[in-house]
Amino acid sequence: MRMRRRSRVVSKAHFLSMAKHKQSISRYKKSQVLFARAVKLMPGGVSSPVRSFQNVGLSPLFVRSGAGAWATDADGNKYIDYVMSYGPLIHGHAHPAIRAAVAKQMHRGSSFGFCSESEIQLAELIASAMPHVPMVRFVNSGTEAVMSAVRLARAAAGRSMIVKFAGAYHGHVDALLVSAGSGAVTHGHPSSPGIPESVTSDTSVVEFNNAGAIEEVFARYSGCIAAVLVEPIMGNIGVILPRPGYLEALRKMCDKEGTLLIFDEVMTGWRVARGGAQSLFDVRPDITCLGKIIGGGLPVGAYGGRTELMNRISPAGPVYQAGTLSGNPLAMAAGLASLRMLSSDEPYARLEALGARLEKGLKAAAASAGVPLAVARAGSMLTPFFLTDKAGGKVENCAKALSCDTAAFARFFKTMLDSGVLIPPSQFEAWFISLAHSQEDIDATIEKAAAAFKQLKIES
C-alpha cells in the first residue's frame, strides 16, 4: 500500500509538472514560431548572445512593444520589465519627450555625414555633469568607446600593457575578450576562438576588490602598464560594488606608475548618478567611456577626458579613430532629451527609493522562504545572487559570482517570466529600475518573487 500510494503521489506531481510545461509552451507560441524562423537566418536566432534564453532552457522572447515600465511580447503577454534594454531606458519605454525629440529630428533628416549642433549640446551636457570629461568624442557603441580609449591610452603612455578585471566585459574587443588563469594576476588567454594569443599577451587580468593583486601586477610590470581599465561598479558579472577605498587605491597606484586610469561607465554613467560612479566615489579617471543612457535608448557611445589628452585624437592629433555615423543626429536628439530630464537630483532620489524598496523586499521574501540570497545594489541597478556555500554571504568578485547557484536562478527566471516579470536571463546580469516603475510595480514584483522563492524551496 505504501509503495502504491507513493507511486500515485509521484504520478500526480509529474502530471502537474507536465500540465504546467504545456501551459508555458502555449503562452509563448508566437515567440517560438518566430525563433524557428530566426534560427535559420541568424546565429543562434539572435543578434546578441545576451538575448538567448539557452542557459535557462528556453527559446528567446520576442518583444513587440514597450510602454513605461511594461513590455509586451509577440503573444500579447505583458511584463513588468527590469531589463530596460540593459540600462539605457532610465525613463522607461517610449517616453513621450524622447519620442518627440526623435520624431522632430527625423523630419529634418536621419544622418548627414556632417557636423550638427546637437553634438555640441550633448557634449556640453556631459562636460557640465562630469568635470573630468571636458572633451568628448562620440562613437556608436560602448565597444567602440572602450576600444578607442585603450588605443588613446597606449599612445599617450607609450606603453602597451592593459590591466583589466576578471568578469568585466568591455565589449567584444579582441584584446579585452580574455579570461583569467588560476593566479591572482595572470596574462589574459583568449576567451573566444578567432583571437590569437599574441593579441591578448599585453592584457593582464586581476581579481576585482583585491588591492594586493593590483600591487603585484604593478610590481611585476613596472613601467610597462599603459592603463588600468575598470568598471567602477561592476555590472557584467552582476552588480559588484567596490570595497571602501579600492578605487582610490587604483588612482594612487596609477599616478605613482604614470599609468592612465580608464573608467568604463557605459553602464553606470547617468544610471547610478548624474555624474556617474566617479561622482559617487569622488575618484578621478583619466579617460571615461560612456554609452547607454546618453543616447536615450538609441545606439551611441562616447569616450572623453582632459583636453590635452583628447587632442591626441585625429584630426587634432595622430591617434586615428573615425566613424561615419558617430554623433548621429537621431541619437544626439534622444540623448539630449534624456539627459535634460536628469538634470536635477529629484529623479535619482526616486530611483534610490524604488531600488531600496525592491532590495529590501527581495531579501525578506527569500529569507522567509529559506532561499540563500544576497542582493547587491547601486541605486537603480541590482542583482540578486543565489548563494551556495562557496559563494558565502557576499559577492565581491568574479570568483564568488561564478560559484552562485545558476540552476536555482534558471528555475526562478522561468517562474518569474510565467508570472509576468521580465528579468535578464542570466544570473550574471544587472536588473534595471526606471523612473516609469511605480511602487505598485515594485510591490507586485516582490509578491511574485516571494511565490517563486517558495516554489524553489519546494523543488529543492
C-alpha positions as a Markdown table, in Angstrom:
| # | Residue | x | y | z |
|---|---|---|---|---|
| 1 | Met | 0.0 | 0.0 | 0.0 |
| 2 | Arg | 2.8 | 2.4 | 0.9 |
| 3 | Met | 4.5 | 1.7 | -2.4 |
| 4 | Arg | 1.3 | 2.2 | -4.5 |
| 5 | Arg | 0.3 | 5.3 | -2.6 |
| 6 | Arg | 3.8 | 6.8 | -3.2 |
| 7 | Ser | 3.5 | 6.0 | -6.8 |
| 8 | Arg | 0.2 | 7.8 | -7.1 |
| 9 | Val | 1.8 | 10.9 | -5.5 |
| 10 | Val | 4.8 | 10.9 | -7.8 |
| 11 | Ser | 2.5 | 10.4 | -10.8 |
| 12 | Lys | 0.3 | 13.3 | -9.8 |
| 13 | Ala | 3.3 | 15.6 | -9.3 |
| 14 | His | 4.6 | 14.5 | -12.7 |
| 15 | Phe | 1.2 | 15.2 | -14.3 |
| 16 | Leu | 1.0 | 18.7 | -12.7 |
| 17 | Ser | 4.6 | 19.4 | -13.9 |
| 18 | Met | 3.7 | 18.4 | -17.5 |
| 19 | Ala | 0.5 | 20.4 | -17.4 |
| 20 | Lys | 2.4 | 23.5 | -16.3 |
| 21 | His | 5.0 | 22.9 | -19.0 |
| 22 | Lys | 2.3 | 22.6 | -21.7 |
| 23 | Gln | 0.7 | 25.8 | -20.5 |
| 24 | Ser | 4.0 | 27.6 | -20.6 |
| 25 | Ile | 4.6 | 26.5 | -24.1 |
| 26 | Ser | 1.3 | 27.7 | -25.3 |
| 27 | Arg | 1.9 | 31.1 | -23.6 |
| 28 | Tyr | 4.9 | 31.7 | -25.8 |
| 29 | Lys | 3.7 | 30.1 | -29.1 |
| 30 | Lys | 4.3 | 33.1 | -31.3 |
| 31 | Ser | 7.8 | 33.7 | -29.9 |
| 32 | Gln | 8.7 | 30.1 | -30.5 |
| 33 | Val | 7.4 | 30.3 | -34.1 |
| 34 | Leu | 9.5 | 33.5 | -34.7 |
| 35 | Phe | 12.5 | 31.8 | -33.1 |
| 36 | Ala | 12.2 | 28.9 | -35.5 |
| 37 | Arg | 12.4 | 31.4 | -38.4 |
| 38 | Ala | 15.2 | 33.4 | -36.8 |
| 39 | Val | 17.5 | 30.5 | -36.1 |
| 40 | Lys | 17.7 | 29.7 | -39.8 |
| 41 | Leu | 18.8 | 33.2 | -40.6 |
| 42 | Met | 20.9 | 34.4 | -37.6 |
| 43 | Pro | 23.5 | 32.6 | -35.5 |
| 44 | Gly | 21.5 | 31.1 | -32.5 |
| 45 | Gly | 18.5 | 33.0 | -33.8 |
| 46 | Val | 19.6 | 36.2 | -32.1 |
| 47 | Ser | 21.6 | 39.4 | -32.8 |
| 48 | Ser | 23.4 | 39.3 | -29.5 |
| 49 | Pro | 24.1 | 36.3 | -27.1 |
| 50 | Val | 22.5 | 38.1 | -24.1 |
| 51 | Arg | 19.1 | 37.8 | -25.8 |
| 52 | Ser | 19.4 | 34.0 | -25.9 |
| 53 | Phe | 17.5 | 32.0 | -23.2 |
| 54 | Gln | 19.6 | 28.9 | -23.9 |
| 55 | Asn | 21.2 | 28.9 | -20.4 |
| 56 | Val | 17.7 | 28.8 | -18.8 |
| 57 | Gly | 16.5 | 26.1 | -21.2 |
| 58 | Leu | 14.0 | 28.2 | -23.1 |
| 59 | Ser | 13.7 | 29.8 | -26.6 |
| 60 | Pro | 14.1 | 33.6 | -26.6 |
| 61 | Leu | 11.3 | 36.0 | -26.1 |
| 62 | Phe | 10.3 | 38.3 | -28.9 |
| 63 | Val | 9.2 | 41.7 | -27.7 |
| 64 | Arg | 6.6 | 43.6 | -29.7 |
| 65 | Ser | 6.3 | 46.8 | -27.8 |
| 66 | Gly | 7.1 | 48.7 | -24.6 |
| 67 | Ala | 5.3 | 51.4 | -22.7 |
| 68 | Gly | 6.6 | 52.9 | -19.4 |
| 69 | Ala | 7.7 | 50.1 | -17.1 |
| 70 | Trp | 6.0 | 47.4 | -19.2 |
| 71 | Ala | 6.9 | 45.3 | -22.2 |
| 72 | Thr | 4.6 | 43.2 | -24.4 |
| 73 | Asp | 5.8 | 40.1 | -26.2 |
| 74 | Ala | 4.7 | 38.7 | -29.6 |
| 75 | Asp | 2.0 | 36.6 | -27.9 |
| 76 | Gly | 0.5 | 39.7 | -26.1 |
| 77 | Asn | 1.9 | 38.7 | -22.7 |
| 78 | Lys | 2.7 | 41.8 | -20.6 |
| 79 | Tyr | 5.6 | 42.1 | -18.2 |
| 80 | Ile | 7.0 | 44.4 | -15.6 |
| 81 | Asp | 10.3 | 45.0 | -17.3 |
| 82 | Tyr | 13.6 | 45.0 | -15.4 |
| 83 | Val | 15.9 | 44.6 | -18.4 |
| 84 | Met | 15.1 | 48.0 | -19.8 |
| 85 | Ser | 17.4 | 47.4 | -22.8 |
| 86 | Tyr | 20.1 | 46.6 | -20.3 |
| 87 | Gly | 20.1 | 50.0 | -18.7 |
| 88 | Pro | 19.6 | 52.9 | -21.1 |
| 89 | Leu | 15.8 | 53.2 | -20.6 |
| 90 | Ile | 16.0 | 55.1 | -17.4 |
| 91 | His | 12.8 | 56.9 | -18.2 |
| 92 | Gly | 11.0 | 53.8 | -19.3 |
| 93 | His | 9.9 | 52.6 | -22.7 |
| 94 | Ala | 8.8 | 55.1 | -25.3 |
| 95 | His | 8.9 | 58.2 | -23.2 |
| 96 | Pro | 6.9 | 61.0 | -24.8 |
| 97 | Ala | 9.7 | 63.6 | -24.7 |
| 98 | Ile | 12.3 | 61.3 | -26.3 |
| 99 | Arg | 9.8 | 60.1 | -28.9 |
| 100 | Ala | 9.0 | 63.8 | -29.8 |
| 101 | Ala | 12.7 | 64.7 | -30.0 |
| 102 | Val | 13.5 | 61.8 | -32.3 |
| 103 | Ala | 10.4 | 62.5 | -34.5 |
| 104 | Lys | 11.3 | 66.2 | -34.8 |
| 105 | Gln | 14.9 | 65.3 | -35.9 |
| 106 | Met | 13.6 | 62.6 | -38.3 |
| 107 | His | 11.7 | 65.3 | -40.2 |
| 108 | Arg | 15.0 | 67.2 | -40.6 |
| 109 | Gly | 17.0 | 64.1 | -41.6 |
| 110 | Ser | 18.4 | 61.0 | -40.0 |
| 111 | Ser | 22.1 | 61.3 | -41.0 |
| 112 | Phe | 24.2 | 63.8 | -42.9 |
| 113 | Gly | 27.9 | 62.8 | -42.6 |
| 114 | Phe | 28.5 | 66.4 | -41.4 |
| 115 | Cys | 28.6 | 68.1 | -38.0 |
| 116 | Ser | 25.5 | 69.1 | -36.2 |
| 117 | Glu | 24.8 | 71.5 | -33.3 |
| 118 | Ser | 23.2 | 68.7 | -31.3 |
| 119 | Glu | 26.7 | 67.1 | -30.9 |
| 120 | Ile | 28.0 | 70.2 | -29.2 |
| 121 | Gln | 24.9 | 70.5 | -27.0 |
| 122 | Leu | 25.2 | 66.9 | -25.8 |
| 123 | Ala | 29.0 | 67.3 | -25.2 |
| 124 | Glu | 28.2 | 70.4 | -23.1 |
| 125 | Leu | 25.7 | 68.4 | -21.0 |
| 126 | Ile | 28.3 | 65.7 | -20.4 |
| 127 | Ala | 31.0 | 68.2 | -19.5 |
| 128 | Ser | 28.7 | 70.0 | -17.1 |
| 129 | Ala | 28.0 | 66.8 | -15.2 |
| 130 | Met | 31.4 | 65.3 | -15.4 |
| 131 | Pro | 34.3 | 67.7 | -14.6 |
| 132 | His | 36.8 | 65.1 | -15.7 |
| 133 | Val | 35.3 | 64.9 | -19.2 |
| 134 | Pro | 35.7 | 68.4 | -20.6 |
| 135 | Met | 36.3 | 67.0 | -24.1 |
| 136 | Val | 34.5 | 64.0 | -25.7 |
| 137 | Arg | 34.4 | 62.0 | -28.9 |
| 138 | Phe | 31.1 | 60.4 | -29.9 |
| 139 | Val | 31.1 | 56.9 | -31.3 |
| 140 | Asn | 28.3 | 54.3 | -31.9 |
| 141 | Ser | 28.6 | 51.8 | -29.1 |
| 142 | Gly | 30.3 | 51.1 | -25.8 |
| 143 | Thr | 32.6 | 48.6 | -27.6 |
| 144 | Glu | 33.8 | 51.4 | -29.9 |
| 145 | Ala | 34.3 | 53.7 | -26.9 |
| 146 | Val | 36.5 | 51.3 | -24.9 |
| 147 | Met | 38.4 | 50.2 | -28.0 |
| 148 | Ser | 39.3 | 53.8 | -28.8 |
| 149 | Ala | 40.0 | 54.7 | -25.2 |
| 150 | Val | 42.5 | 51.8 | -24.9 |
| 151 | Arg | 44.2 | 53.0 | -28.2 |
| 152 | Leu | 44.4 | 56.5 | -26.9 |
| 153 | Ala | 45.9 | 55.4 | -23.5 |
| 154 | Arg | 48.6 | 53.3 | -25.2 |
| 155 | Ala | 49.5 | 56.2 | -27.4 |
| 156 | Ala | 49.6 | 58.7 | -24.5 |
| 157 | Ala | 51.6 | 56.4 | -22.2 |
| 158 | Gly | 53.9 | 55.0 | -24.8 |
| 159 | Arg | 53.3 | 51.5 | -23.4 |
| 160 | Ser | 51.3 | 48.5 | -24.5 |
| 161 | Met | 50.0 | 46.6 | -21.4 |
| 162 | Ile | 46.4 | 46.9 | -20.2 |
| 163 | Val | 45.2 | 45.6 | -16.9 |
| 164 | Lys | 41.5 | 44.6 | -16.6 |
| 165 | Phe | 39.5 | 42.7 | -14.0 |
| 166 | Ala | 38.1 | 39.2 | -14.1 |
| 167 | Gly | 34.4 | 39.1 | -15.0 |
| 168 | Ala | 34.4 | 42.6 | -16.5 |
| 169 | Tyr | 33.1 | 42.9 | -20.0 |
| 170 | His | 34.2 | 45.9 | -22.1 |
| 171 | Gly | 32.7 | 45.0 | -25.4 |
| 172 | His | 33.8 | 42.4 | -28.0 |
| 173 | Val | 37.3 | 44.0 | -28.5 |
| 174 | Asp | 39.8 | 41.2 | -29.3 |
| 175 | Ala | 42.4 | 42.3 | -26.7 |
| 176 | Leu | 39.7 | 42.5 | -24.0 |
| 177 | Leu | 37.9 | 39.3 | -24.6 |
| 178 | Val | 40.1 | 37.4 | -22.2 |
| 179 | Ser | 39.7 | 35.0 | -19.3 |
| 180 | Ala | 41.9 | 34.8 | -16.2 |
| 181 | Gly | 44.0 | 31.9 | -15.1 |
| 182 | Ser | 44.3 | 30.4 | -11.6 |
| 183 | Gly | 46.5 | 33.1 | -10.1 |
| 184 | Ala | 45.6 | 36.5 | -8.7 |
| 185 | Val | 47.5 | 38.1 | -11.6 |
| 186 | Thr | 47.6 | 36.4 | -15.0 |
| 187 | His | 48.1 | 37.2 | -18.6 |
| 188 | Gly | 44.8 | 37.0 | -20.4 |
| 189 | His | 44.0 | 34.0 | -22.5 |
| 190 | Pro | 41.6 | 34.4 | -25.5 |
| 191 | Ser | 38.1 | 33.5 | -24.4 |
| 192 | Ser | 36.8 | 33.2 | -27.9 |
| 193 | Pro | 38.1 | 31.4 | -31.0 |
| 194 | Gly | 39.5 | 33.7 | -33.6 |
| 195 | Ile | 41.6 | 35.7 | -31.2 |
| 196 | Pro | 45.3 | 34.9 | -31.4 |
| 197 | Glu | 47.3 | 34.6 | -28.1 |
| 198 | Ser | 49.5 | 37.5 | -29.4 |
| 199 | Val | 46.6 | 39.9 | -29.3 |
| 200 | Thr | 45.9 | 39.2 | -25.6 |
| 201 | Ser | 49.5 | 38.9 | -24.5 |
| 202 | Asp | 49.5 | 42.5 | -23.4 |
| 203 | Thr | 46.4 | 42.2 | -21.3 |
| 204 | Ser | 46.7 | 41.2 | -17.6 |
| 205 | Val | 43.7 | 40.1 | -15.6 |
| 206 | Val | 43.3 | 40.6 | -11.9 |
| 207 | Glu | 40.5 | 40.0 | -9.4 |
| 208 | Phe | 38.3 | 42.9 | -8.6 |
| 209 | Asn | 38.4 | 44.3 | -5.0 |
| 210 | Asn | 41.8 | 42.7 | -4.4 |
| 211 | Ala | 44.3 | 45.6 | -3.7 |
| 212 | Gly | 47.1 | 43.1 | -3.2 |
| 213 | Ala | 46.6 | 41.8 | -6.8 |
| 214 | Ile | 46.9 | 45.4 | -8.2 |
| 215 | Glu | 50.1 | 46.0 | -6.2 |
| 216 | Glu | 51.5 | 42.7 | -7.5 |
| 217 | Val | 50.8 | 43.5 | -11.1 |
| 218 | Phe | 52.4 | 46.9 | -10.9 |
| 219 | Ala | 55.4 | 45.4 | -9.2 |
| 220 | Arg | 55.7 | 42.7 | -11.8 |
| 221 | Tyr | 55.2 | 45.0 | -14.8 |
| 222 | Ser | 56.6 | 48.3 | -13.6 |
| 223 | Gly | 57.0 | 50.8 | -16.4 |
| 224 | Cys | 55.0 | 48.7 | -18.9 |
| 225 | Ile | 51.3 | 49.3 | -18.0 |
| 226 | Ala | 49.6 | 51.9 | -20.2 |
| 227 | Ala | 46.2 | 51.7 | -18.5 |
| 228 | Val | 44.0 | 50.1 | -15.8 |
| 229 | Leu | 40.6 | 49.6 | -17.2 |
| 230 | Val | 37.8 | 49.2 | -14.7 |
| 231 | Glu | 34.0 | 49.3 | -14.2 |
| 232 | Pro | 33.9 | 51.4 | -11.1 |
| 233 | Ile | 30.8 | 49.4 | -10.2 |
| 234 | Met | 30.9 | 46.0 | -11.9 |
| 235 | Gly | 27.7 | 45.2 | -13.8 |
| 236 | Asn | 28.6 | 42.5 | -16.3 |
| 237 | Ile | 29.1 | 39.7 | -13.8 |
| 238 | Gly | 26.2 | 41.0 | -11.8 |
| 239 | Val | 26.4 | 44.2 | -9.7 |
| 240 | Ile | 29.5 | 44.2 | -7.5 |
| 241 | Leu | 30.4 | 47.3 | -5.6 |
| 242 | Pro | 34.0 | 48.4 | -4.9 |
| 243 | Arg | 35.2 | 48.0 | -1.3 |
| 244 | Pro | 35.7 | 51.3 | 0.5 |
| 245 | Gly | 39.0 | 52.9 | -0.6 |
| 246 | Tyr | 39.5 | 50.4 | -3.5 |
| 247 | Leu | 39.0 | 52.9 | -6.4 |
| 248 | Glu | 41.1 | 55.5 | -4.5 |
| 249 | Ala | 43.9 | 52.9 | -4.3 |
| 250 | Leu | 43.7 | 52.3 | -8.0 |
| 251 | Arg | 44.0 | 56.0 | -8.6 |
| 252 | Lys | 47.0 | 56.3 | -6.3 |
| 253 | Met | 48.9 | 53.4 | -7.9 |
| 254 | Cys | 48.2 | 54.7 | -11.4 |
| 255 | Asp | 49.6 | 58.1 | -10.5 |
| 256 | Lys | 52.7 | 56.6 | -9.0 |
| 257 | Glu | 53.4 | 54.4 | -12.1 |
| 258 | Gly | 52.4 | 57.0 | -14.8 |
| 259 | Thr | 49.5 | 54.8 | -15.8 |
| 260 | Leu | 46.2 | 56.0 | -17.1 |
| 261 | Leu | 43.0 | 55.0 | -15.2 |
| 262 | Ile | 40.1 | 54.3 | -17.5 |
| 263 | Phe | 36.6 | 54.1 | -16.1 |
| 264 | Asp | 34.1 | 52.1 | -18.2 |
| 265 | Glu | 30.9 | 53.9 | -17.2 |
| 266 | Val | 28.9 | 52.6 | -20.2 |
| 267 | Met | 26.5 | 51.1 | -17.7 |
| 268 | Thr | 26.9 | 53.4 | -14.7 |
| 269 | Gly | 27.1 | 56.8 | -16.4 |
| 270 | Trp | 23.9 | 58.7 | -15.6 |
| 271 | Arg | 22.4 | 55.4 | -14.2 |
| 272 | Val | 23.8 | 55.5 | -10.6 |
| 273 | Ala | 24.2 | 59.3 | -10.5 |
| 274 | Arg | 24.1 | 62.3 | -12.9 |
| 275 | Gly | 27.9 | 62.4 | -12.9 |
| 276 | Gly | 28.3 | 58.6 | -12.9 |
| 277 | Ala | 30.1 | 56.4 | -10.4 |
| 278 | Gln | 33.1 | 58.7 | -10.5 |
| 279 | Ser | 31.0 | 61.4 | -8.8 |
| 280 | Leu | 29.6 | 58.9 | -6.2 |
| 281 | Phe | 33.1 | 57.9 | -5.1 |
| 282 | Asp | 34.9 | 61.2 | -5.9 |
| 283 | Val | 37.6 | 59.4 | -7.9 |
| 284 | Arg | 39.2 | 61.0 | -11.0 |
| 285 | Pro | 39.6 | 58.8 | -14.1 |
| 286 | Asp | 41.9 | 59.9 | -16.9 |
| 287 | Ile | 39.5 | 58.6 | -19.6 |
| 288 | Thr | 35.8 | 57.9 | -19.2 |
| 289 | Cys | 33.8 | 55.6 | -21.5 |
| 290 | Leu | 30.1 | 56.3 | -21.9 |
| 291 | Gly | 27.1 | 54.8 | -23.6 |
| 292 | Lys | 23.6 | 53.5 | -22.9 |
| 293 | Ile | 21.7 | 56.4 | -21.4 |
| 294 | Ile | 23.5 | 59.3 | -23.2 |
| 295 | Gly | 21.7 | 58.1 | -26.4 |
| 296 | Gly | 18.2 | 57.9 | -24.8 |
| 297 | Gly | 17.9 | 54.3 | -25.9 |
| 298 | Leu | 19.4 | 54.8 | -29.4 |
| 299 | Pro | 22.8 | 53.3 | -30.4 |
| 300 | Val | 25.6 | 55.5 | -29.0 |
| 301 | Gly | 28.9 | 55.6 | -27.2 |
| 302 | Ala | 31.5 | 58.2 | -26.2 |
| 303 | Tyr | 34.9 | 58.5 | -24.6 |
| 304 | Gly | 36.4 | 61.6 | -23.1 |
| 305 | Gly | 38.9 | 63.1 | -20.7 |
| 306 | Arg | 41.1 | 66.1 | -20.2 |
| 307 | Thr | 41.7 | 68.4 | -23.2 |
| 308 | Glu | 45.5 | 67.8 | -23.7 |
| 309 | Leu | 44.8 | 64.0 | -23.8 |
| 310 | Met | 41.8 | 64.1 | -26.1 |
| 311 | Asn | 43.6 | 66.5 | -28.5 |
| 312 | Arg | 45.8 | 63.5 | -29.4 |
| 313 | Ile | 42.8 | 62.1 | -31.4 |
| 314 | Ser | 42.6 | 62.8 | -35.1 |
| 315 | Pro | 42.3 | 65.3 | -36.7 |
| 316 | Ala | 43.7 | 67.3 | -33.8 |
| 317 | Gly | 46.4 | 64.7 | -33.2 |
| 318 | Pro | 47.9 | 61.5 | -34.6 |
| 319 | Val | 45.7 | 58.8 | -32.9 |
| 320 | Tyr | 43.3 | 57.7 | -35.6 |
| 321 | Gln | 39.6 | 56.9 | -34.9 |
| 322 | Ala | 36.7 | 57.7 | -37.2 |
| 323 | Gly | 33.0 | 56.7 | -37.8 |
| 324 | Thr | 30.5 | 57.9 | -40.4 |
| 325 | Leu | 27.5 | 57.5 | -38.0 |
| 326 | Ser | 29.3 | 58.9 | -34.9 |
| 327 | Gly | 27.3 | 61.7 | -33.4 |
| 328 | Asn | 24.2 | 60.6 | -35.4 |
| 329 | Pro | 21.6 | 63.3 | -35.0 |
| 330 | Leu | 18.8 | 60.9 | -34.0 |
| 331 | Ala | 20.9 | 59.5 | -31.1 |
| 332 | Met | 22.0 | 63.1 | -30.2 |
| 333 | Ala | 18.4 | 64.3 | -30.1 |
| 334 | Ala | 17.3 | 61.3 | -27.9 |
| 335 | Gly | 20.3 | 61.7 | -25.7 |
| 336 | Leu | 19.6 | 65.4 | -25.1 |
| 337 | Ala | 16.0 | 64.8 | -24.2 |
| 338 | Ser | 17.0 | 62.0 | -21.8 |
| 339 | Leu | 19.8 | 63.9 | -20.0 |
| 340 | Arg | 17.9 | 67.1 | -19.7 |
| 341 | Met | 15.3 | 65.2 | -17.7 |
| 342 | Leu | 18.1 | 64.0 | -15.4 |
| 343 | Ser | 19.5 | 67.5 | -14.7 |
| 344 | Ser | 18.4 | 67.5 | -11.0 |
| 345 | Asp | 18.7 | 65.2 | -8.0 |
| 346 | Glu | 15.0 | 64.5 | -7.9 |
| 347 | Pro | 15.0 | 61.6 | -10.4 |
| 348 | Tyr | 17.8 | 59.9 | -8.5 |
| 349 | Ala | 16.1 | 60.3 | -5.2 |
| 350 | Arg | 13.1 | 58.5 | -6.6 |
| 351 | Leu | 15.2 | 55.8 | -8.2 |
| 352 | Glu | 17.1 | 55.2 | -4.9 |
| 353 | Ala | 13.8 | 54.8 | -3.1 |
| 354 | Leu | 12.5 | 52.3 | -5.6 |
| 355 | Gly | 15.7 | 50.4 | -5.6 |
| 356 | Ala | 15.9 | 50.2 | -1.8 |
| 357 | Arg | 12.3 | 49.0 | -1.7 |
| 358 | Leu | 12.9 | 46.2 | -4.2 |
| 359 | Glu | 16.2 | 45.2 | -2.5 |
| 360 | Lys | 14.5 | 45.0 | 0.9 |
| 361 | Gly | 11.5 | 43.1 | -0.4 |
| 362 | Leu | 13.6 | 40.5 | -2.3 |
| 363 | Lys | 15.8 | 39.9 | 0.7 |
| 364 | Ala | 12.8 | 39.5 | 3.1 |
| 365 | Ala | 10.9 | 37.2 | 0.7 |
| 366 | Ala | 14.0 | 35.0 | 0.1 |
| 367 | Ala | 14.7 | 34.8 | 3.9 |
| 368 | Ser | 11.0 | 33.9 | 4.6 |
| 369 | Ala | 11.2 | 31.0 | 2.0 |
| 370 | Gly | 14.6 | 29.8 | 3.3 |
| 371 | Val | 16.4 | 30.6 | 0.0 |
| 372 | Pro | 20.0 | 31.8 | 0.4 |
| 373 | Leu | 20.2 | 35.1 | -1.4 |
| 374 | Ala | 22.4 | 38.2 | -1.5 |
| 375 | Val | 21.2 | 41.3 | -3.2 |
| 376 | Ala | 23.8 | 43.7 | -4.5 |
| 377 | Arg | 22.6 | 47.2 | -5.4 |
| 378 | Ala | 23.8 | 50.5 | -6.7 |
| 379 | Gly | 20.9 | 52.9 | -6.9 |
| 380 | Ser | 18.6 | 51.6 | -9.6 |
| 381 | Met | 20.7 | 48.7 | -10.7 |
| 382 | Leu | 20.8 | 45.5 | -8.7 |
| 383 | Thr | 21.5 | 41.8 | -8.9 |
| 384 | Pro | 20.0 | 39.0 | -6.7 |
| 385 | Phe | 22.7 | 36.3 | -6.3 |
| 386 | Phe | 21.6 | 32.8 | -5.5 |
| 387 | Leu | 24.2 | 31.7 | -3.0 |
| 388 | Thr | 26.0 | 28.5 | -2.4 |
| 389 | Asp | 28.4 | 27.6 | 0.4 |
| 390 | Lys | 31.3 | 28.6 | -1.9 |
| 391 | Ala | 29.7 | 32.0 | -2.7 |
| 392 | Gly | 29.4 | 32.8 | 1.0 |
| 393 | Gly | 27.2 | 35.6 | 2.2 |
| 394 | Lys | 28.5 | 38.4 | 0.0 |
| 395 | Val | 29.6 | 38.6 | -3.7 |
| 396 | Glu | 32.6 | 40.8 | -4.1 |
| 397 | Asn | 34.4 | 39.4 | -7.1 |
| 398 | Cys | 34.1 | 37.3 | -10.2 |
| 399 | Ala | 35.1 | 34.0 | -8.5 |
| 400 | Lys | 32.3 | 34.4 | -5.9 |
| 401 | Ala | 29.8 | 35.3 | -8.5 |
| 402 | Leu | 30.7 | 32.3 | -10.6 |
| 403 | Ser | 30.1 | 30.0 | -7.6 |
| 404 | Cys | 26.5 | 31.1 | -7.3 |
| 405 | Asp | 23.6 | 28.6 | -7.9 |
| 406 | Thr | 22.8 | 29.1 | -11.6 |
| 407 | Ala | 20.4 | 26.2 | -11.6 |
| 408 | Ala | 18.3 | 27.9 | -8.9 |
| 409 | Phe | 18.4 | 31.1 | -10.9 |
| 410 | Ala | 17.2 | 29.4 | -14.0 |
| 411 | Arg | 14.1 | 28.0 | -12.2 |
| 412 | Phe | 13.5 | 31.4 | -10.6 |
| 413 | Phe | 13.7 | 33.0 | -14.0 |
| 414 | Lys | 11.1 | 30.7 | -15.6 |
| 415 | Thr | 8.7 | 31.2 | -12.7 |
| 416 | Met | 9.1 | 35.0 | -12.8 |
| 417 | Leu | 8.6 | 35.0 | -16.6 |
| 418 | Asp | 5.5 | 33.0 | -16.4 |
| 419 | Ser | 4.1 | 35.3 | -13.7 |
| 420 | Gly | 4.7 | 38.4 | -15.9 |
| 421 | Val | 8.1 | 39.8 | -14.6 |
| 422 | Leu | 10.9 | 40.2 | -17.2 |
| 423 | Ile | 14.4 | 39.9 | -15.8 |
| 424 | Pro | 17.7 | 39.3 | -17.6 |
| 425 | Pro | 18.1 | 35.6 | -18.5 |
| 426 | Ser | 21.4 | 35.2 | -16.6 |
| 427 | Gln | 22.5 | 35.1 | -13.0 |
| 428 | Phe | 25.4 | 37.4 | -14.1 |
| 429 | Glu | 23.4 | 40.5 | -15.2 |
| 430 | Ala | 22.0 | 43.5 | -13.5 |
| 431 | Trp | 18.3 | 44.4 | -13.2 |
| 432 | Phe | 17.4 | 48.0 | -14.0 |
| 433 | Ile | 14.6 | 50.1 | -12.5 |
| 434 | Ser | 13.3 | 53.0 | -14.5 |
| 435 | Leu | 11.5 | 56.2 | -13.4 |
| 436 | Ala | 8.4 | 54.7 | -15.0 |
| 437 | His | 8.2 | 52.0 | -12.4 |
| 438 | Ser | 5.8 | 52.6 | -9.6 |
| 439 | Gln | 5.7 | 51.5 | -6.0 |
| 440 | Glu | 2.9 | 49.2 | -7.1 |
| 441 | Asp | 5.1 | 47.6 | -9.7 |
| 442 | Ile | 7.8 | 47.0 | -7.2 |
| 443 | Asp | 5.4 | 45.5 | -4.7 |
| 444 | Ala | 3.9 | 43.3 | -7.3 |
| 445 | Thr | 7.4 | 42.1 | -8.3 |
| 446 | Ile | 8.2 | 41.3 | -4.6 |
| 447 | Glu | 4.9 | 39.4 | -4.3 |
| 448 | Lys | 5.7 | 37.3 | -7.4 |
| 449 | Ala | 9.3 | 36.8 | -6.3 |
| 450 | Ala | 8.0 | 35.5 | -2.9 |
| 451 | Ala | 5.9 | 32.9 | -4.7 |
| 452 | Ala | 8.9 | 31.9 | -6.9 |
| 453 | Phe | 11.2 | 31.6 | -3.9 |
| 454 | Lys | 8.7 | 29.3 | -2.2 |
| 455 | Gln | 8.4 | 27.2 | -5.3 |
| 456 | Leu | 12.2 | 27.0 | -5.4 |
| 457 | Lys | 12.3 | 25.6 | -1.8 |
| 458 | Ile | 9.6 | 23.0 | -2.7 |
| 459 | Glu | 11.6 | 21.9 | -5.7 |
| 460 | Ser | 14.8 | 21.6 | -3.8 |
